[in-house]
Amino acid sequence: MKHYIIAKLKDGIDKKTLIGPVTEIFEGTLSIPGIHAVKVKPCCVDRPNRYDIMIEIEMEREALEAYDACEPHKKWKAEYGPMLASKTIFDSED
């Protein structure tokens, strides 16, 4: 399955400076059995009604529990959670 985190940053936070550090955090999830790939992408359109960053994790459904409890996920939430205006989590079977 694919697990998506789509986030809107608070005003004044530059998404371009976050891509590298956020990618580094999520690459740490690749050591979890069942997680196969990670992509972190900035939005290519700058409009107020757009979200700013999308994290796509390709994983086995059974890996979701381990992902939720892993250190990179906790680090993402602790360090970047306060920077988010909102986020959406979406899972798909493709």
Order of alpha helices (4+ residues) and beta strands (2+ residues): beta-alpha-beta-beta-alpha-alpha-beta
